[in-house]
Amino acid sequence: MRQVGAMLAVVIAMWLCGAPAHAAWNEARSRHFIVYSDGSAKQLQTFTARLEKFDFLLRKLTDTLDDEPGAPVVVYTLPNAGSVARLTGRDNLAGYYRQTQRNGYAVVGRERKDGQFDLGAEEIFFHEYAHHFMLHYFPVAYPAWYVEGFAEFYSVIKFKPDDTIEFGYPPLYRAYGLVSMQPLPVAQLFAGQTERMNAMTVDRFYGTAWLLTHMFRYKTARGDEFHKYLEETVAGKGKDAESYFAGGFKALDKELRAYMTSRMSISRMTPREVPDFPVTVAPVEPGQAAMMMLTLRSMQPMDSDGLARLAQEIRATAAQHPQSSYAQTLLAEVEQAAGQPDAALAAADRAIALDPKNARAFGTKADILLDRAAGTDDAAKWRAALTAIVQGNKADTEDAVPLFQFYRYHQMRGGTMPQIAYDGLNKAFALVPQHSGYRFTLAMSYADRKKFAVAARLLDPIAFSPHASPARDGALRLREALLRAETTGRLEQPIDIETVRLEE
């Protein structure tokens, strides 16, 4: 009985101590990635090094220099696909990739997939990172099928025990659609946008895009035709697509079906070809660890009731970690999102007092002060906003947000835009070219300077995206207007870009 009483006393003491224990999170940093995990630190280091090897593989095969890597991609690893599904409210979702104003980020499960015909978190990440890479370094209007074919080609990578990297394997999760229903006709593939297709046809679209990309890579004669087609299409000089291929689409269809049943090649990169990538791993401070899942929840779409509930949880957790600059920063962001600017500003100031180099907190502060200055002639309010922007930039010169805010400040004030503001906008875009808001704003900045053709080209990757979105619709309309303006010398504004809900 005394033993039971002692155990009960321990339980009560733990309850009285306050907050429940949180998972121990670690952070890994490398040249192109920041990775968070509540799993093994050793596995985290291995996984992060693997991501760097994948980035190197893409660079090596596309002859892409690594002199300006841009903002690092942030990756959150959760225990399994079920954890990702519960976070997003979407069943059978093993991982996803999105963009913010600061970086691209991904959430993936660490658990291995059940079978070789399943789509696992690693394949999802590699597919999405290939899109990220293409948009960063090759931001042109590639055909929709090739955008997806490129990503599918690089989604299945095998890292062998001797550090050899193998690629070119078929994505077996596409096997059913390809084998049971045959590849999609090439004419349909070249013309297709996936939103006009049912789920099975979409699966065949992705599988056929991979198959054609694979064939073009490994069959020299067809590869030469493909490269000419792609080069002229991207340059805006393309003819009818069928004319590039000997025998037309009929011959290409026949050859593609034969290719599918043939013995396919794969490629290898030996350990001697792959350099070592330094990875540092360190524990995440307690306030950030306590906020980690709340951070991920804050990045999910939600209604006002959901936001109010989340804000309450973040307030409670931040109160338990008053000395955590990260906790106060997240609190500032959720207060701003919940329409509480005074509370947001107070939390941002607390975060900055704890860490004067906290560029993220300066970003929230600057946003609030810009909103307060908008529509006024109050010099003090404008000066306060500009001061927060400059302090944010000094805190982190590689953060895109204060660079964009500086341009926005001058845009809101009116008058002649200084060259330094254009330069800042260009750098923000160079750091995160995947962010459609930066791309739209930069395009309009060129339009304001009568550089309509340059502006139109900037919109190409969004306008010709394989996936429907408000941003794509807006980019298509604006691009058409810009091309007309190249002839007339005057832009007829067909769309207010502020009304386009850009995906972040």
N, C-alpha and C positions, 0 to 999 in steps of 0.2 A: 504493500500500500504506500509505504514511504517512497518507493521508487516511482510509482505512478504520480504521486504528488510532486516529486522533483521534476519529472518530465513536464507536467502541466505548468509548473512555475517557469520553466524555460520557454515553453510556448507562449505564455502570457507576456514574459519579458520581451520576447521577439516581437510580439504584436504591438506592445507599447512603444517599441523603438521607432515605429512609424512606417516608412515606405517598405514595400516588399523588395526582395533582392532582384536585381536585374542581371540579365545575361552579360557575361564578360565579352566585350567586343574588342577586336583588334583592327588596326588600320595598316594597310600595306601601301607603300608609295613607290612608284617607278616612273620612268620618263613620261609615259603616256596615260597612266592609270592611277587612280586612287581606289582601293578596294577595301570594303568593310565586311567583316565576318564575325559571327558569334560562335564559330567553330574552331578547329585546331589552327594554331598560329603557323605550324609547319605546312599544313595543307593550304593555308592562305598564301604563304610565300611561294609555294609550288604553282598554285593557280595563277597568281599575278605574273610570275615569270613566263607561264604558258601564254598569257594574253600578250605579253611583249613579243614573244616569238611569233605569234600570229600576226601582229602588226608588222614585224620585220618581214615575214613571208609576203604580205601584201605589197610592201614597199619594194622588195627585191623583184617581184614578178611584174610590177607596174613601173619600175624604174623611177620611183618617187623619192626625192631627197628628204632628209629628216632634219633640215636646218631650222624649221619653224613648226614645231609640233602642234601649236595651238593649245587650247584649254584641255587639261586631262579629262578623260572620261571617268566618271565615278560609277563604281559597280558595288551594289549591295548584294551579298550572298545570304540567302535564307536556308533553313535546314532542308527543305524539299519543295516540290511543286505545290503541295497542298498549302504550304505557308504563303506562297505567291498568290494562289487562288483565293485564300481567305482575305489577304490584304486588298485585292482588287475587286472581290465579289464576282469573279469570273471563273467558272469551273474549267478544269483541265488547262489552265494557263500556267506554263512552267517558267516563263520569263518574259520580259518586255524591255523595250528601249524607248526613251523619250528625250526631249531637250528642255533645258531651262535657259534663262538669259546668260547663265554662267558656263554651262557645259552640257554635254550629253550625259545621260546616266542610264544605267540598266539595273534591273532587279532580276536575279536568277536563283533557282534552287540548286543546292549543292548535291542533292541525291542523284545517283546514276539512274538513267532511264531503265525501264523494265526489260525492253527487248530491242533488237536491232532495227525493227520496223517502226519503233516509236520515235516521235520527235522530242528530243531532250532539250534541257535548258542550254547546254553548251552549243548545240546547233542553232538554237534561236539567237543566242548572243553573237555567234560568229556571223550569222546571216545579217543581223542588224548592224554589227560593227562594219561589215563590208559596205552597207549602205552609207553609214557615217563616213567611212573612209572615202568612198566615191564622191560624196557630196562635198567633202572638205577639199580634196585634191583634184577632182575632175568635175567641177560644177557646170556641166553642159547638158543639153537636151538629148540624152541618150534615149533610144527607143524603150518603151515600157518593158517589153519582153527581155531586153538585155539588162536593164537595171535589176530585174529579178533573177535572171539567169546568172549574172555575175555573183550576186549574193548567195544563190543556191550552190554555185560551184565551190565557193569557199566555206560553205557551212559545215562540211564534213571533213574534219582534219583529224589525223591520227598521230599522236605523239608516242613514239616507240620508246621502250625502256632504254635503248642506247642513245636517246636524244635525236634520232632521225625523225623528221617531220614528213608525213605522207599526205598527199592531197590528190583530188581528182576522183575520189570514190563516189559512187552513186548515192544520192539521198534516199535510202530505202523506205523512208516514210512516204515517198511519192510513188513507190513501186505499184501499189494497187491501181491507181489512176492510169499510170502509163501502160501497165501490162494488160489489165482487164478491159480497158476502154480505148487503148491505143493512144499514141501522141495526138495532140491537138493539130489539125491541119495548119501548115505553116502560114497560109494566107490569113487564117483567123488569129494566129499568134502575133503576126506582124501588125494586125489592125486592132487588136483587142485592148480594151480597158477593163480591168477585172470587175468593176462594179456592175457591169452588164451581164455577168456570168453567175450561174448558181454555184453552190459550194463544190460540187464534183468537178465542174468545168474549171473553176479556179484552181483546184488541185492539179488538174491536167495542164493548165496554163503554166504553173510553177514547174511541174515536172518536165514539160516539153521545153521550157526556157532553159532549164539545166541541161537537157540532152543536146539541144542545139548549140549551146555555149561550149559544151564539152567537145562536140564534134568539130566545131570551128577551131578549137584550140589544138586538137590532135590530128586533124586532116589538113595537110598543107595546102592543097589546091583550093578547097573550100575556105580555108583560113585566109588566103589572099583575097578571095572575093569578099569575104566578110569585112576585112579590114578596110577595103576600099569603100564598101557600102557604109560602114560606120563613120569613117573619116569624112566622107562627103555629106552624109546626113547631118552630122554634128556641125559641120561648117555651113549648113544651110544651102548646100549646092546639090543635094540629093535628087536623083531621078526616081522613077518608079522602082520600089524596092525589088520587085521580081526581076528587073532587067539586070541586076548585078550578078545573078546566079545562073550558071550554064544549065540550060534545060528548064529554067523557070521554077516556080514553086512545085510543079508536078514532079519534076526530077528530084527536087530537094526533099519532098515528102517521102518518096520512095527510098531515097538514100538514108533518110533519118530513121525509117522503120527498120531497115537492114542494119543500121549502125546500133540500134537499141539491142539487137540480139547477138551482136558480135562481141568478141573479147575486147574490152576497153582498156586503154592505157591509164596508168596512174603516174604520178611524179613524186620524187623524193628530194628532200633537202638534207644533206648530211650534216652531222654535228659540227664538222669543220667549217661549214658555211654559215653557221648560226653563232653569233657572238654571245657572250654571257651578258645578262641584263641585271644590274644591281637592283635589289628590292630591299627596302627597309620595312620592318614590321615593329609596331609599338602598340601598347594598350591604349584604348580610347579612354579619355578622362571620364570620371563617373557621371558628371552632368550630361555629357553627350551620349554616353551609353544608355542612360535612363531615358533619353529623348529619341533614341534611334528609331524605334518602331513608330513613334509619334511623328517623326520627321517623314517617314515613308507614307504614313496615312495623310499627312498634310499635303502631299503631292498628288493625291487621288482626287478625281472630280467628285464633288459632293454638293448637296443642296444647303440652304441656309441653316436648317435644323442640324444637319450633320456637322456643319462648321461650328455652330454654337456648342455642340457637345464636345467636339475636339478641342475647342478653345478652353473649355472648362478643365479638361484633362491636362492640357499643356500648362495652364496657370498653376494647377495643383502641383505638377511635377517641377516646374520652375521654382516654385516657392520652397521646395525641398533642396534645391541646388542654387542658392543665392550667389554663390561665388563662381558659378559656371558661366563664362561669357557665351558659350554655345547655347546653353539653355535660355538665357535672356534674349539671344538673337532670334531663336525660333519663336519665343513668346512674342517678340516685336512683330514678326512676320504674320503670325496668326491673328494678333490684335488688329493689325492693319487690314487683313483680309476680312475680319469680322466687323469692320466699320468702326473701330475704336482708335482713332488716330492719336489721341492724347496718351492712352495707355501704351500704344505702340511706340511712341516717341520716348516715353519714360523708360521702357524696357530697352530700347536701342541705346539710350544714353548710359544705362547701367552696363550693358554689354561692352560699350566703348571704354567706360571707366575701368572695367576689369581687363580689357585688352585693347589698347589704343591702335593696334594693327588689324582690328576686325573690320575688314572692308565690307563684309556682308551686312553688318549692322549699320555702317555708314550709308550703304545703299538704301536700306529701309528708311533711315532718317532723311536722306535727300529726297526720296519719293514723297514723303509726307510734307516736307517743307516746300517742294515744288508745287504740290497741290494747293498749299495755303497761299502761295504767292500768285498763282494763276489768276488772271483777270484783275489784278490790282496794280496800282502804281507805287506800292509801298517798297521803297528802296531797301529798307532793312530786311524785309521778308525775302526779297530776291538775293540779297547779300548772304543771308543765312543759308539759303538753299545752295548757292554757289560754293560757300565755304564747306558744306558737308560733302559736296561732290568732289572738290579738290582734295579734301582730307581722305576720302575713300580711294582716290587714285594714288595718293601718296602711300596709303596703307598697303596697296597691292597694285602695282603698275600693270600687271597681267590680268586683272579683273576687267571683263568687258563692260560691266554694268556702269561704273562711273564714266567711262568713255562715252557710252551711249547717253547717259544722263547729261553730260556736258553739251552734247549736240542738241538734246531736247530742251535744255535750258535756253540756249540761244534761239531755238525755233519758237519757243513760247514767248520770249521777250520781243521777238520781231526785229526788224532792221537787217542790216547786211550780215550774212553768216561769215564769221572769220574762218580763215583757212585752217587754223588749228582745230576747229570743231569738225570740219570735214575730215581732217587727219585722224581725229579720235574715233569718228564713226567708222572709217575704213579699218582701223585697228580692231575695234570691237567686232566687226564682221569677220576679219581675218582670224580672230581667236575662236569665234563660234559661228562659222558660215552655215551650219545646219539650222540655226535659229531663223525662222521665216520672218519674224519681226524686224530683225536687223537687215535681212535681204530686201524686204519691201522698202524700208526707210532709206537704205543706201540707193536703191533704184530711183526713188523719188528725189533724192538729193542730186543725182545726175540729171534727172529730168528738169529740175529747177535751173540747172546750168546749161540747158538745151542740148545735153548729150543723150539724145533719145535712144539711139541704137545701143549704146552701152547699157542704158537702163533696161531696155527690153531683154538683152542677153542675160542680165543678172536674174531675171525672173524665169528663165527657161527651165531650171530644174524643178521649180514648183509648178509651173504651168503645164509641164509634160510629165508630172508624177503619175505612176501607175494607179494611184489610189485617190478616190474622190475626197474632197474636203472643201470647206469654204475658202481656204487659202488658195487652193488650185483654181477654183472658179474666179476668184478675184484676180489672181495672177494672169489668167488667160485674157480677161477683159482689159486689164491695165496694159498688158503686153500689146494687144491689138491697137489700143489707143496710142501707145508710144511709137509703134511702127508707122501709124498714120501721121503722127507728129514729125517723124523723121522726114516726111515728104512735105508737109504743110508748114513746118516750123513752129507749130503751136499745139499744145496739148489740150485736147478736150477731156476734162476730168470725168471719166466714166464711173469712178468708184471712189468713195472715201475710204482710204486704207485703214482708218481707225475703226471702221465698222467690221472689218474682216477679222474674225476670231482666229487668231493665229495659234497653231498647235505648239504648246510648250511642254 
